[in-house]
Amino acid sequence: MSVTTAEIGDLLADSGSGHGSESGVAQLTAGLLSMRMIMLSTLISTVDDELAEASGLLDAYQRLAELQTDHPAVVSSMLSYPNTGPWLTRVLRRISDELDDADAPLWADCAYLGWLAAAASIACREQGTARLVIRNGVVMLPTLGLARLGDAEHCGPCELRWTATGTLHFSWPTGSARVESVTSESDPGWLPLRWMRGADDEPRVWLDDLDPFRSLLPAQSTPPRLTADQAGRWQHDFAEAWQLLRGELGAYVAPMREVLTTMAPLSVAPLVASTSHTAFNGTGCVYTTAPADPCQLALTLIHEIQHTKFALLTDQVELFAPDSVCRFYAPWRDDPRPILGLLHGIYAFFGVTDFWRAHRHSDCHGSVQAHADFELWRVQVSGAIEQATASGLLSDEGRGLLDSLTAAMAPWRTEELPPAARQAAAESAAAHRTFWQIRNLAPDPAGIDDLLARWDAGRPANIDLPSAALLDQDRIPDRYRRLPLAAQLKTLDPVAAEALSIPGQPAGDRAYLAGYLTEAVALYSRELRADPLRPQAWAGLYLAGSKLFGGKNFDVLGDRGEVVARLYEAAGPETDPIDLLRWLSTPETGRG
């Protein structure tokens, strides 16, 4: 959707606050329907007659066009429904052979428009009929529920009739089914779509554990239907989370209310490694594992709706030059990110930082760790903004947006913090940066060869260390893909830190967290003799060695860890990494 210069200015000013406003987000979402209509028109004009007939695509399109005259809001809500975007993207990719996915015939996938049209018709008319398609044994009526009409492989036509009393009747060549009430939980053949409310005066938010097009996961990983008790827990946590947001971060609530329509569970129970995401084509839905508590859910909502708002902004305003190269250090990721990913993270973690700024004073999370989370993400977002600004890829609008975010964050620098929280945040940031460099960068081999020759000859190291290039992510071992120490450092609680440990974690981490620096250095050094490029061990050695021997000797490890690790690998396991670091840190002095 094209916007005027004045509108761009308004959008940037609104988004630059970090949270936006209800009217600003409404302006951002206004283009969503137009985008969906363009995609739908492309689909209609692309399919052949046979596919259109088998899927009922043209009939469904005609039904929606008829409803549009008297019920435009209902039709708009169906076309803007979060799952409509992923469905359109999927079928268009299948038609163009960009997606090889055979879990259902293409014509059965295209029939989703009929499901949308039927749900719209039921909302607008007391009774009627509709021609539908059973896909993999089910018919989904968005905002209503899912009918089980056959085995999981069955695809074929069916007819739906509905009455003024709310009864649904499905019939197909080999059977029929009757649903007395779309809200009933007692019919094994009908699963109603549940919903939640943050409060009695708040709109519904769908709790979607049904729609075949809701999930971004492979079909075999899609979680099962929630039990009534599990759904009740979601309602409880959502209401508590919403009240938390209204009380502590009210500026985020009105924009969130404008865009959030659906939550899709990724698990039926909380997980130790919780996860959440949004989909660029599924605006309005937050995908998340079951929350451990309302506070975690509130944080997830802040984080993911920030992503949603930023995605809508980038659809309408050019913030940066197109560049897909993954080159930037995003402190919330273990891998390099492209400029779009870096900016997305900046906007999302602005909200995360703001959450901890407010919530660290609460009764439930008034802990040193909460203070450390606030300080860590404040520093990391500021550093990411500096990277993006220096990239040369931002447009004037992109620079203006980041300037506004920086100004909004400026007062946060003077927030009071416990010294232990500041120290924990600094250590966590330093550990992750060291880990990231060693994991993702490879220095010029010729430069490493030169350094090795100087080391072997007892000569001083080069003052100018060799340049480095990014590694191919597919070649990085799985054991290099996580740094639990960064999270453990923020807990300041041995029991909590132990709960975050993972199999294969460097033994030195436990010693370091317990304050045994000499033992930690010895354990990290022993591990590096067996695995000289292990980024987790180098990150721990940087922290432990800096405290034990003084920071200057370890500055080179924090600044250019990839050079240290590759040189150590080349020098061989008999080399003492502490001696090597001292040599690199004093390039004017040779090795005796």
Secondary structure, DSSP 8 states (H G I E B T S, - for coil): ----HHHHHHHHHHHTTSS--HHHHHHHHHHHHHHHHHHHHHHHHHS-HHHHHHHTHHHHHHHHHHHHHH-HHHHHHHHTSTTHHHHHHHHHHHHTT-----SS-HHHHHTHHHHHHHHHHHHH-SSEEEEEEEBTTEEEETTTEEEE-S-TT--EEEEEEE-TTS-EEEEETTEEEEES-TT-SS-TTEEE-EEE-SSTTS--EEE-S--TTS-SS-GGG------HHHHHHHHHHHHHHHHHHHHH-HHHHHHHHHH--EEEEEEEEE-SS--EE--TTSTTEEEEEE-SSHHHHHHHHHHHHHHHHHHHHHHHS--B-------B--TT-SS-B-HHHHHHHHHHHHHHHHHHHHHTTSTTT-SHHHHHHHHHHHHHHHHHHHHHHHTS-B-HHHHHHHHHHHHHHGGGGG----HHHHHHHHHHHHHHHHHHHHHHEEE-HHHHHHHHHHHHHT----SS---EEE--GGGS-GGGS--HHHHHTTT--HHHHHHT--TT--HHHHHHHTT-HHHHHHHHHHHHHH-TT-HHHHHHHHHHHHHHH-GGGGHHHHH-HHHHHHHHHHH-TTS-HHHHHHHHH-TTS---
